[in-house]
Amino acid sequence: MVGYPPVRYDGLPAQSQHRSPHPRARTRHPQEEAAWGPGHHTVSLEARQSPVFCVGAGAIGSLIGARLASAGIPAVLVGRGRHVGAIRRNGVTVDESALGRGRRVVPVPAYDSLAEALQAEGQPSSVLLTVKAYDAEPAIGEVSALLPARTAPHCLLVCLQNGLGVEETASGRFGLSRVVAGAITLSVERPEPGSLRLLTDHGGIALSPLAPSGGRPRTALAALAASLSAAGFRVRTYPRFDSVKWSKVILNLWANATSAVFDVSPARVVASPALFAIDWRAFREATNVMRRARIPPVDLPGYPVRLLVLLASVLPQEAFRRLVGPKVVGGRGGKMPSFWLDLERGRKRSEVSFLNGAIASAGDRLGVATPVNRVLTGALMDIVSGEVPRGRYIPMRDDPDRLLAL
């Protein structure tokens, strides 16, 4: 197996040719409350004229943009390809029929580049970065170049990637006080260009500043949280960004790398005690790293992460599988995991280095053994790179411990 170094995660101190076809909304809004740590702050939305930019107009970015626009809150999508072209022509088709709410089409301004969006729409109040983790670094570079602190001192950059390390990159380029860590716990997919399908609605959005402080950054984050809440999202803010990111990481571990490596559905992972044991061990390794690093888990919108960690520490593995396994499958809403989808689409990159790989890297620094996360990272990257064929590990489905012995 080829060795792939995991992404290092060190943590941080505690006029366009396409004018917008959709006029920016000026609807007046009632006051909304947004939580900040233990308190609550009331923020008026009626004075907010600057749009929220979603850079990375995939399923998540399009969902956020469409919901904001539906609530009369200015939103702009930035992306590339047929999806953005379809949105520019027809708007975003939001399909919530799986939740009993039917379909609707929402006009949202969409652009092929950030420079084009800035020229047409003006400076944003916040930039929500919704690209994949492996695409984040160039996107952060573009945002920091076009929205430097001297001209956009109060603009926030919200990193909604799965995995660890993106915020560290963002803070170095955009400035610690302007970066917000985020996590979204909704399952959404993009069935065709211009469309998205929401599969679950019990989750929401978690936000946490990298450098908690008073003044304008605090007000800007409270205003963003209020906007997202007014758009129909369940929003919570947290004082420790590392707790938010690690809590999302350990949720993402279940039936993700195992699904991709062994080419199986999450339902099959959960149904197989042997496959589930791989994820169980990876999860326990991650929580051991968190404990050594003194990073407490936090409950995320719709997901009692602290209870999950507690149950994993007191229940036998088989009892945990029977109790928690069905919730792992249900939380995905029938969607295949992101690692598997990247393989299916022929992408030559994977976010596994930002999840399992970052756990292994942190374990190395802290003296915590993480052999399962390391092997899963290497195996999946071998497939992604073409070093081994995609079906290489399928014969090991019934005896996945053979993978760990390689």
C-alpha positions, 0 to 999 in steps of 0.5 A, a space after each residue: 500500500 502506497 503511503 500517503 501523508 495525512 493532512 497536517 492539522 495543528 489547530 489554532 490558538 484558543 460591471 459584469 457581463 452577466 448582471 444579476 437577473 434577480 433584483 436584490 431583495 429589500 424586504 423588511 424583516 422582524 428581529 431575529 435572535 442568534 445565540 452567542 455562546 451562553 447568551 442571546 443577542 437580538 439583531 435587526 435584519 432590516 438594515 442588512 443590505 449587503 448580500 451573503 455570498 456562497 462560494 461553491 455552488 454545489 448542493 449545500 451552497 445552493 440550498 443556503 442561497 435558495 433559502 436565504 433568497 426565499 426569505 428575502 435576504 440577498 444571496 449570491 451563488 458563485 460556482 462553475 459549470 452546468 449547475 451555475 448555468 442552469 441556475 442563471 437561466 432558471 433559478 434553483 429548483 429545490 425538491 423537498 418532496 422527501 419531506 412532504 413539502 414538494 418542489 419550488 423554484 427560487 431565483 438566485 443570482 449566480 456567477 462563474 467567478 467571485 470577481 464577477 459577482 463582486 462587480 455585479 452585486 457589491 461587497 458581501 457581508 459574509 462569504 460562505 465557503 461551501 467547496 470541498 475541503 480539497 478545493 478550499 485552499 485556492 478558493 481561500 486565496 481568491 477570497 482573501 485577494 479580492 476581499 482584503 482586510 483593508 477594504 472589507 474589514 468586517 466581512 466574514 469567511 465561514 468555512 463549512 467544509 467537512 474535516 480538519 485544517 481548512 480554518 487554519 489555512 483560512 486564518 493565515 490568509 484572511 485573518 483570524 478575527 474574520 474567520 468562522 468555523 462551520 458545520 452543516 448537518 443536513 443531507 442534501 444532494 444535487 440530482 441534476 444541474 440547477 436542482 437540489 434535493 433535501 433528504 433530511 431536515 432534523 439538522 442545521 448549521 453550527 457556527 463558531 468564531 476562531 477568535 471570540 471577541 466583542 465589537 464588529 466581528 461578534 455583531 457580524 456573526 450574530 447577524 449572519 446567524 439571524 439571517 440563516 435562522 430567518 431562512 429556516 435553518 436551525 442555527 447554533 453558535 459555539 465558543 470553541 471552534 475545535 469542538 465543532 469541527 471535531 464533533 462533525 468529524 466523528 459523525 462523518 466517520 460512520 459508513 464513509 471510508 468503509 463504504 468507499 473502500 469496500 464499495 458498499 452502502 451504509 446500510 450494509 456497513 451497519 448490517 455487517 458486524 465486521 464492517 461496523 467494527 472497522 468504523 467503531 475502532 476508527 471512532 474510538 481512535 478519534 475520541 481518544 485523540 480528542 480526549 488527549 487534546 482536551 477537545 470536548 465534544 458538543 451536540 450539533 444541530 439535530 445530533 446528540 454527539 456527546 451522548 454518542 461518545 458516551 454510549 461508545 465508551 460504555 456499551 459493548 460494540 454489538 449493543 452500540 451497533 444495534 442501537 446507533 446503527 439504524 440512526 447512522 443510515 437514517 441520518 443520510 436520508 438514503 444518500 451515499 457517502 461523500 467519499 463513495 460519491 467522489 469515487 463514483 464520479 471519477 474524481 482524483 481527489 478525496 476528503 479522506 485526508 481531511 478526516 481519517 488522515 487528519 485524525 491519524 496526523 493528530 494522533 501522531 503528534 499526541 502519542 495516540 495510536 490511530 492505526 485504523 484511520 491511517 489504513 483507511 486513508 491509505 487504502 482509499 487514496 490508493 484507489 483514488 490515485 489509481 495505484 490499485 483498482 477500485 474493486 481491490 478490497 471488495 473480496 475483503 468485505 466479509 473479513 475486513 480485518 485483512 485490510 488492516 493486516 496489509 
